[in-house]
Amino acid sequence: MNDGGVAFPVSLRGWGHNGACGMSLRDYFAAKALQGLLANSALAYRDQWSLVAQAYSFADNMIHLRVQA
């Protein structure tokens, strides 16, 4: 699965690491989508698992469309 790579890469060179790490772009997109879903009072009390699944579905679609552009 394409997670979009690192959303906010941080170079860890010199800290005992040879690369970058950070939150995946997929997780970042899902967090933003979930924030929007929870802001809708009609959805805020729905099953949490379905909201999270929907947020990741939005994230996956955003990554897919981003790659297509």
N, CA, C and O atoms as a printed pandas DataFrame, in Angstrom:
     atom_number atom_name residue_name chain_id  residue_number  x_coord  y_coord  z_coord
0              1         N          MET        A               1    0.849   -1.187    0.000
1              2        CA          MET        A               1    0.000    0.000    0.000
2              3         C          MET        A               1    0.887    1.239    0.000
3              4         O          MET        A               1    1.870    1.315    0.737
4              5         N          ASN        A               2    0.532    2.187   -0.819
5              6        CA          ASN        A               2    1.257    3.439   -0.896
6              7         C          ASN        A               2    0.800    4.335    0.242
7              8         O          ASN        A               2   -0.368    4.720    0.310
8              9         N          ASP        A               3    1.736    4.670    1.147
9             10        CA          ASP        A               3    1.374    5.544    2.264
10            11         C          ASP        A               3    1.718    6.996    1.982
11            12         O          ASP        A               3    1.569    7.852    2.854
12            13         N          GLY        A               4    2.182    7.280    0.760
13            14        CA          GLY        A               4    2.483    8.655    0.377
14            15         C          GLY        A               4    3.852    9.137    0.811
15            16         O          GLY        A               4    4.242   10.261    0.496
16            17         N          GLY        A               5    4.582    8.307    1.524
17            18        CA          GLY        A               5    5.898    8.735    2.016
18            19         C          GLY        A               5    5.763    9.494    3.317
19            20         O          GLY        A               5    4.721    9.452    3.972
20            21         N          VAL        A               6    6.810   10.179    3.681
21            22        CA          VAL        A               6    6.855   10.909    4.949
22            23         C          VAL        A               6    6.234   12.289    4.757
23            24         O          VAL        A               6    6.579   13.007    3.818
24            25         N          ALA        A               7    5.313   12.657    5.656
25            26        CA          ALA        A               7    4.626   13.946    5.541
26            27         C          ALA        A               7    5.534   15.102    5.941
27            28         O          ALA        A               7    5.580   16.121    5.251
28            29         N          PHE        A               8    6.237   14.960    7.017
29            30        CA          PHE        A               8    7.109   16.010    7.536
30            31         C          PHE        A               8    8.469   15.407    7.839
31            32         O          PHE        A               8    8.791   15.156    9.000
32            33         N          PRO        A               9    9.270   15.172    6.807
33            34        CA          PRO        A               9   10.543   14.498    7.036
34            35         C          PRO        A               9   11.470   15.293    7.943
35            36         O          PRO        A               9   11.590   16.513    7.833
36            37         N          VAL        A              10   12.109   14.579    8.823
37            38        CA          VAL        A              10   13.074   15.170    9.735
38            39         C          VAL        A              10   14.372   14.401    9.569
39            40         O          VAL        A              10   14.404   13.183    9.743
40            41         N          SER        A              11   15.422   15.096    9.237
41            42        CA          SER        A              11   16.705   14.437    9.083
42            43         C          SER        A              11   17.259   14.098   10.455
43            44         O          SER        A              11   17.356   14.955   11.333
44            45         N          LEU        A              12   17.614   12.850   10.622
45            46        CA          LEU        A              12   18.157   12.400   11.906
46            47         C          LEU        A              12   19.656   12.136   11.830
47            48         O          LEU        A              12   20.226   11.524   12.734
48            49         N          ARG        A              13   20.284   12.585   10.780
49            50        CA          ARG        A              13   21.718   12.380   10.650
50            51         C          ARG        A              13   22.427   13.100   11.779
51            52         O          ARG        A              13   22.095   14.230   12.137
52            53         N          GLY        A              14   23.386   12.431   12.311
53            54        CA          GLY        A              14   24.108   13.003   13.441
54            55         C          GLY        A              14   23.492   12.634   14.773
55            56         O          GLY        A              14   24.064   12.922   15.825
56            57         N          TRP        A              15   22.334   12.001   14.741
57            58        CA          TRP        A              15   21.657   11.562   15.960
58            59         C          TRP        A              15   21.690   10.036   16.055
59            60         O          TRP        A              15   20.891    9.433   16.772
60            61         N          GLY        A              16   22.612    9.426   15.331
61            62        CA          GLY        A              16   22.736    7.977   15.358
62            63         C          GLY        A              16   21.877    7.285   14.322
63            64         O          GLY        A              16   21.750    6.061   14.341
64            65         N          HIS        A              17   21.281    8.054   13.411
65            66        CA          HIS        A              17   20.436    7.501   12.356
66            67         C          HIS        A              17   20.949    7.995   11.010
67            68         O          HIS        A              17   21.599    9.037   10.936
68            69         N          ASN        A              18   20.669    7.274    9.981
69            70        CA          ASN        A              18   21.058    7.673    8.631
70            71         C          ASN        A              18   19.850    7.778    7.726
71            72         O          ASN        A              18   19.759    7.036    6.749
72            73         N          GLY        A              19   18.949    8.642    8.005
73            74        CA          GLY        A              19   17.769    8.764    7.169
74            75         C          GLY        A              19   16.796    9.776    7.727
75            76         O          GLY        A              19   17.159   10.658    8.505
76            77         N          ALA        A              20   15.567    9.631    7.316
77            78        CA          ALA        A              20   14.519   10.539    7.763
78            79         C          ALA        A              20   13.362    9.728    8.312
79            80         O          ALA        A              20   13.160    8.577    7.926
80            81         N          CYS        A              21   12.620   10.320    9.196
81            82        CA          CYS        A              21   11.433    9.655    9.718
82            83         C          CYS        A              21   10.365   10.706    9.973
83            84         O          CYS        A              21   10.634   11.906    9.913
84            85         N          GLY        A              22    9.199   10.265   10.247
85            86        CA          GLY        A              22    8.094   11.169   10.511
86            87         C          GLY        A              22    6.780   10.489   10.206
87            88         O          GLY        A              22    6.742    9.318    9.831
88            89         N          MET        A              23    5.726   11.217   10.367
89            90        CA          MET        A              23    4.374   10.721   10.108
90            91         C          MET        A              23    4.201   10.480    8.616
91            92         O          MET        A              23    4.693   11.253    7.793
92            93         N          SER        A              24    3.499    9.401    8.272
93            94        CA          SER        A              24    3.247    9.155    6.847
94            95         C          SER        A              24    2.210   10.149    6.344
95            96         O          SER        A              24    1.380   10.652    7.102
96            97         N          LEU        A              25    2.279   10.415    5.060
97            98        CA          LEU        A              25    1.321   11.322    4.444
98            99         C          LEU        A              25   -0.095   10.756    4.565
99           100         O          LEU        A              25   -1.057   11.509    4.714
100          101         N          ARG        A              26   -0.217    9.428    4.500
101          102        CA          ARG        A              26   -1.531    8.783    4.641
102          103         C          ARG        A              26   -2.118    9.068    6.021
103          104         O          ARG        A              26   -3.295    9.408    6.139
104          105         N          ASP        A              27   -1.296    8.929    7.068
105          106        CA          ASP        A              27   -1.774    9.213    8.424
106          107         C          ASP        A              27   -2.147   10.685    8.583
107          108         O          ASP        A              27   -3.135   11.011    9.242
108          109         N          TYR        A              28   -1.360   11.567    7.983
109          110        CA          TYR        A              28   -1.649   13.002    8.061
110          111         C          TYR        A              28   -2.983   13.319    7.383
111          112         O          TYR        A              28   -3.825   14.022    7.943
112          113         N          PHE        A              29   -3.162   12.790    6.168
113          114        CA          PHE        A              29   -4.424   13.014    5.466
114          115         C          PHE        A              29   -5.601   12.438    6.251
115          116         O          PHE        A              29   -6.654   13.069    6.342
116          117         N          ALA        A              30   -5.428   11.243    6.819
117          118        CA          ALA        A              30   -6.507   10.617    7.593
118          119         C          ALA        A              30   -6.842   11.448    8.826
119          120         O          ALA        A              30   -8.014   11.598    9.171
120          121         N          ALA        A              31   -5.833   11.985    9.485
121          122        CA          ALA        A              31   -6.071   12.811   10.669
122          123         C          ALA        A              31   -6.871   14.057   10.308
123          124         O          ALA        A              31   -7.785   14.451   11.032
124          125         N          LYS        A              32   -6.517   14.675    9.180
125          126        CA          LYS        A              32   -7.252   15.861    8.741
126          127         C          LYS        A              32   -8.690   15.511    8.357
127          128         O          LYS        A              32   -9.623   16.248    8.674
128          129         N          ALA        A              33   -8.859   14.384    7.673
129          130        CA          ALA        A              33  -10.206   13.957    7.298
130          131         C          ALA        A              33  -11.038   13.644    8.537
131          132         O          ALA        A              33  -12.212   14.009    8.604
132          133         N          LEU        A              34  -10.441   12.974    9.513
133          134        CA          LEU        A              34  -11.159   12.641   10.746
134          135         C          LEU        A              34  -11.548   13.906   11.502
135          136         O          LEU        A              34  -12.631   13.986   12.082
136          137         N          GLN        A              35  -10.666   14.880   11.489
137          138        CA          GLN        A              35  -10.972   16.157   12.138
138          139         C          GLN        A              35  -12.213   16.789   11.502
139          140         O          GLN        A              35  -13.085   17.299   12.205
140          141         N          GLY        A              36  -12.285   16.752   10.194
141          142        CA          GLY        A              36  -13.448   17.288    9.503
142          143         C          GLY        A              36  -14.707   16.498    9.794
143          144         O          GLY        A              36  -15.777   17.073    9.990
144          145         N          LEU        A              37  -14.580   15.176    9.822
145          146        CA          LEU        A              37  -15.743   14.335   10.118
146          147         C          LEU        A              37  -16.269   14.611   11.526
147          148         O          LEU        A              37  -17.479   14.694   11.736
148          149         N          LEU        A              38  -15.364   14.751   12.483
149          150        CA          LEU        A              38  -15.783   14.982   13.866
150          151         C          LEU        A              38  -16.345   16.387   14.076
151          152         O          LEU        A              38  -17.105   16.621   15.015
152          153         N          ALA        A              39  -15.972   17.316   13.205
153          154        CA          ALA        A              39  -16.508   18.673   13.302
154          155         C          ALA        A              39  -17.985   18.713   12.920
155          156         O          ALA        A              39  -18.697   19.654   13.274
156          157         N          ASN        A              40  -18.442   17.695   12.199
157          158        CA          ASN        A              40  -19.846   17.604   11.814
158          159         C          ASN        A              40  -20.606   16.962   12.978
159          160         O          ASN        A              40  -20.471   15.763   13.220
160          161         N          SER        A              41  -21.388   17.741   13.684
161          162        CA          SER        A              41  -22.070   17.244   14.877
162          163         C          SER        A              41  -22.988   16.061   14.589
163          164         O          SER        A              41  -23.255   15.253   15.479
164          165         N          ALA        A              42  -23.471   15.953   13.360
165          166        CA          ALA        A              42  -24.345   14.826   13.004
166          167         C          ALA        A              42  -23.561   13.520   12.957
167          168         O          ALA        A              42  -24.134   12.447   13.145
168          169         N          LEU        A              43  -22.258   13.604   12.708
169          170        CA          LEU        A              43  -21.426   12.398   12.619
170          171         C          LEU        A              43  -20.639   12.118   13.887
171          172         O          LEU        A              43  -20.146   11.005   14.069
172          173         N          ALA        A              44  -20.513   13.090   14.756
173          174        CA          ALA        A              44  -19.612   12.980   15.904
174          175         C          ALA        A              44  -19.943   11.812   16.834
175          176         O          ALA        A              44  -19.056   11.316   17.528
176          177         N          TYR        A              45  -21.180   11.369   16.861
177          178        CA          TYR        A              45  -21.564   10.298   17.781
178          179         C          TYR        A              45  -21.748    8.954   17.090
179          180         O          TYR        A              45  -22.299    8.026   17.681
180          181         N          ARG        A              46  -21.290    8.838   15.835
181          182        CA          ARG        A              46  -21.341    7.560   15.132
182          183         C          ARG        A              46  -20.268    6.642   15.667
183          184         O          ARG        A              46  -19.408    7.053   16.446
184          185         N          ASP        A              47  -20.328    5.416   15.246
185          186        CA          ASP        A              47  -19.331    4.431   15.637
186          187         C          ASP        A              47  -17.939    4.937   15.274
187          188         O          ASP        A              47  -17.695    5.321   14.130
188          189         N          GLN        A              48  -17.029    4.938   16.242
189          190        CA          GLN        A              48  -15.680    5.460   16.024
190          191         C          GLN        A              48  -14.940    4.706   14.931
191          192         O          GLN        A              48  -14.241    5.313   14.120
192          193         N          TRP        A              49  -15.089    3.392   14.906
193          194        CA          TRP        A              49  -14.369    2.591   13.909
194          195         C          TRP        A              49  -14.800    2.939   12.496
195          196         O          TRP        A              49  -13.974    2.967   11.584
196          197         N          SER        A              50  -16.072    3.200   12.306
197          198        CA          SER        A              50  -16.531    3.549   10.958
198          199         C          SER        A              50  -16.015    4.926   10.548
199          200         O          SER        A              50  -15.707    5.146    9.377
200          201         N          LEU        A              51  -15.917    5.849   11.495
201          202        CA          LEU        A              51  -15.368    7.166   11.179
202          203         C          LEU        A              51  -13.889    7.078   10.815
203          204         O          LEU        A              51  -13.435    7.726    9.872
204          205         N          VAL        A              52  -13.147    6.278   11.563
205          206        CA          VAL        A              52  -11.717    6.105   11.272
206          207         C          VAL        A              52  -11.533    5.437    9.910
207          208         O          VAL        A              52  -10.683    5.851    9.121
208          209         N          ALA        A              53  -12.327    4.408    9.638
209          210        CA          ALA        A              53  -12.243    3.729    8.340
210          211         C          ALA        A              53  -12.567    4.702    7.215
211          212         O          ALA        A              53  -11.918    4.678    6.170
212          213         N          GLN        A              54  -13.548    5.542    7.414
213          214        CA          GLN        A              54  -13.915    6.524    6.403
214          215         C          GLN        A              54  -12.784    7.539    6.211
215          216         O          GLN        A              54  -12.490    7.935    5.084
216          217         N          ALA        A              55  -12.157    7.955    7.302
217          218        CA          ALA        A              55  -11.049    8.907    7.220
218          219         C          ALA        A              55   -9.890    8.318    6.416
219          220         O          ALA        A              55   -9.301    9.005    5.582
220          221         N          TYR        A              56   -9.562    7.047    6.665
221          222        CA          TYR        A              56   -8.484    6.414    5.903
222          223         C          TYR        A              56   -8.885    6.181    4.452
223          224         O          TYR        A              56   -8.027    6.191    3.569
224          225         N          SER        A              57  -10.146    5.976    4.195
225          226        CA          SER        A              57  -10.613    5.852    2.826
226          227         C          SER        A              57  -10.409    7.174    2.081
227          228         O          SER        A              57   -9.960    7.184    0.935
228          229         N          PHE        A              58  -10.740    8.282    2.736
229          230        CA          PHE        A              58  -10.482    9.596    2.147
230          231         C          PHE        A              58   -8.988    9.766    1.889
231          232         O          PHE        A              58   -8.588   10.225    0.820
232          233         N          ALA        A              59   -8.162    9.395    2.870
233          234        CA          ALA        A              59   -6.711    9.536    2.733
234          235         C          ALA        A              59   -6.184    8.723    1.560
235          236         O          ALA        A              59   -5.369    9.211    0.776
236          237         N          ASP        A              60   -6.644    7.496    1.441
237          238        CA          ASP        A              60   -6.202    6.639    0.331
238          239         C          ASP        A              60   -6.583    7.253   -1.010
239          240         O          ASP        A              60   -5.792    7.239   -1.953
240          241         N          ASN        A              61   -7.796    7.792   -1.092
241          242        CA          ASN        A              61   -8.240    8.432   -2.334
242          243         C          ASN        A              61   -7.423    9.680   -2.630
243          244         O          ASN        A              61   -7.098    9.947   -3.787
244          245         N          MET        A              62   -7.087   10.451   -1.594
245          246        CA          MET        A              62   -6.287   11.658   -1.797
246          247         C          MET        A              62   -4.894   11.294   -2.308
247          248         O          MET        A              62   -4.372   11.968   -3.196
248          249         N          ILE        A              63   -4.286   10.242   -1.767
249          250        CA          ILE        A              63   -2.973    9.809   -2.234
250          251         C          ILE        A              63   -3.064    9.302   -3.660
251          252         O          ILE        A              63   -2.208    9.608   -4.489
252          253         N          HIS        A              64   -4.088    8.536   -3.942
253          254        CA          HIS        A              64   -4.277    8.008   -5.296
254          255         C          HIS        A              64   -4.399    9.148   -6.316
255          256         O          HIS        A              64   -3.745    9.126   -7.359
256          257         N          LEU        A              65   -5.233   10.133   -6.009
257          258        CA          LEU        A              65   -5.419   11.230   -6.931
258          259         C          LEU        A              65   -4.179   12.110   -7.020
259          260         O          LEU        A              65   -3.912   12.703   -8.065
260          261         N          ARG        A              66   -3.434   12.199   -5.952
261          262        CA          ARG        A              66   -2.194   12.989   -5.935
262          263         C          ARG        A              66   -1.162   12.365   -6.874
263          264         O          ARG        A              66   -0.447   13.076   -7.581
264          265         N          VAL        A              67   -1.091   11.062   -6.877
265          266        CA          VAL        A              67   -0.145   10.350   -7.739
266          267         C          VAL        A              67   -0.566   10.495   -9.204
267          268         O          VAL        A              67    0.284   10.559  -10.092
268          269         N          GLN        A              68   -1.874   10.548   -9.455
269          270        CA          GLN        A              68   -2.387   10.649  -10.814
270          271         C          GLN        A              68   -2.098   12.011  -11.441
271          272         O          GLN        A              68   -1.961   12.120  -12.659
272          273         N          ALA        A              69   -2.008   13.033  -10.621
273          274        CA          ALA        A              69   -1.845   14.415  -11.132
274          275         C          ALA        A              69   -0.475   14.674  -11.716
275          276         O          ALA        A              69   -0.200   15.781  -12.178
